[in-house]
Amino acid sequence: MTVLTGVRVLDLTHYIAGPYCSQLLADYGADVIKIERLEGEVGRTSAPLHDDISLYFASENRNKRSISLDLKSSKGKEILLRLVETADVLVTNYGAKVPEKLGFSYETISAINPKISMVHITGFGSTGPYRDYGAYDGVIQSMSGLAELTGHPDGPPTYVGFFIADHIAGLQATLGTMLALFHKERTGKGRLVDISMLDGLVSLLGFSIAESKLHGINQQRWGTSDRFQYSKAFPTKDGYVFLGAYINAPEKKWSELAKLIGKSEWSQRHSPFYTEEGRFKNRENMDKIIAEWTIQHTKEEAFQLLQQKGIASSPVNNLEEVIKNPQIQHREMIRTIPIGDTDVPVPGLAIKLPGNPGNEFTLPPSLGEHSEEILAHLGYSEKEIGDFIANHVVMVEPINNPSHQVNAKS
């Protein structure tokens, strides 16, 4: 049993933000029923692919059950609303007005089941002048200011190398789901949770907003440096190593760094690098000398030497190195799901609950794989289920995953 065992979630989602939210809930024990259109969620065929397996879909849809419904038909809507009667949460990232068109607005479902909550993720939110505008991750990175804050001072705006706006929205939707469930525990009633991808990234801007408004500082790109922590990536034999807070390091750590790179005199009072002010004033020359030391080592060597002296640092890893990293492996943050003949690597669980772990990973479901099982549990007879399939209200795709309910490997 895990923390969300007994919670039922209806997953009417696609792409990343919604599936990521419902996957996190499934990882911690919720019974997530993925409700897909007859042709399947668009993510099933999205690149990148490997041997006809969508790695995109596999990374966001484990631990779920699938039913495929024609939600434009009266019978399909009837089945959905019967599912609503049994559920605690409905998660969707359809457009702002789509739930109303398909018959599962919050008003509709809460009238049937007052205890159900609806978590609705959109690009710009369910209110405001942009509510009906289209959005993708790059659109949100651009509008939120993230792209303008990222990159080198003399370069163009730069985009984060993965779908950060989608995943942050999924995380906040998961938090919103937990708040709604807590509200239900207290009051016996569900809630509408309105999640905006734009809100999600703006909420992370921290002091940058105040600096812009109060000090007029709008150009805040710092490349490989950090103006407050005075951190920087330095070149090595095989890439870069990142040093954290080296200019404003405490006296003892500054002395250790100076010794390590063969510049013990830097920790003497007569040195221009003795004080933080002096280091900052002479930063260009100091960084050049540090780089002359780092370039003599591989990034792993430099990282280990620095950490052994208590100096916060990291190799700048590529993805292959991330997968092989011993700390990441120890924390089981890279898992594999066997799909066909392929072990598909997927991220593990970031929230560790000792003594009450999340579910073992099961395969992303085939389209409509659990349709008959779910309909039977709703009380439909074999004849009714057969009629649904024959009349294309429900689609059941032959299972194309050779093995199911297979535990993920660490």
PyMOL commands that set and color helices and strands:
alter all, ss='L'
color gray80, all
select helices_A, chain A and resi 17-27+42-45+55-58+74-86+98-102+106-112+137-144+146-149+164-187+197-202+207-215+251-260+264-267+276-281+283-294+299-308+319-324+326-330+371-377+382-390
alter helices_A, ss='H'
color red, helices_A
select strands_A, chain A and resi 8-12+31-36+49-50+53-54+64-69+89-92+117-122+192-196+225-226+231-236+239-243+313-315+334-339+342-347+394-395
alter strands_A, ss='S'
color yellow, strands_A
deselect
rebuild
show_as cartoon
